[in-house]
Amino acid sequence: RKEVEQDPGPFNVPEGATVAFNCTYSNSASQSFFWYRQDCRKEPKLLMSVYSSGNEDGRFTAQLNRASQYISLLIRDSKLSDSATYLCVVNSRDYKLSFGAGTTVTVRA
Amino acid sequence: DTGVSQDPRHKITKRGQNVTFRCDPISEHNRLYWYRQTLGQGPEFLTYFQNEAQLEKSRLLSDRFSAERPKGSFSTLEIQRTEQGDSAMYLCASSSGTIGYTFGSGTRLTVV
């Protein structure tokens, strides 16, 4: 079983729509959680950390459910520039991050 | 530029040849990581350094792979006797703690 599992999508949404997706992780001892964004043929870039109480960063909202071991990301008022692959990332030990395979989001005009 | 630098950006090599990649991390970061990413997959952990010490190697890292960070600054990843299955993006990242990584632009390896 992979440490981090994600729905690969793709999620194809119109501009202005809301899109949400989540991931699950297998290690209940995981301490830190992140969403990374990766554009085609580019390196992953940190989008936001995910905190236990949930957190927002502009149009992006992340939630963590430790009991069910899943993390979610919601994007409001989608922009064309939000089209990317979103990687769910979990810190399983104090130095190593484990990545999901990514969820592809395409925002159409 | 104070980001993570990787060289080369692209490498095409014939099967059986050796290749070496270089990573220059952010100068104040003591942790350096190598990951490999293939199409449709997330990055997979290969190895990790804290300063010059290599603290973990993934089972993905066969005997043909070796990584060094001789002075705790830049790192090299060498693949000997390359195989077609080695074709991937090799990503280097650095951090000063557990709050996320900064990735380099990667080295895209194609073995023909």
Interface residues (C-beta under 8 A of the other chain):
Chain A: V4 P8 Q31 S32 F34 R41 K42 E43 P44 K45 L46 S49 L87 N91 D94 Y95 K96 L97 S98 F99 G100 A101 G102
Chain B: R31 Y33 Y35 G40 Q41 G42 P43 E44 F45 Y48 Q50 L55 E56 L91 T98 I99 G100 Y101 T102 F103 G104 S105 G106 R108
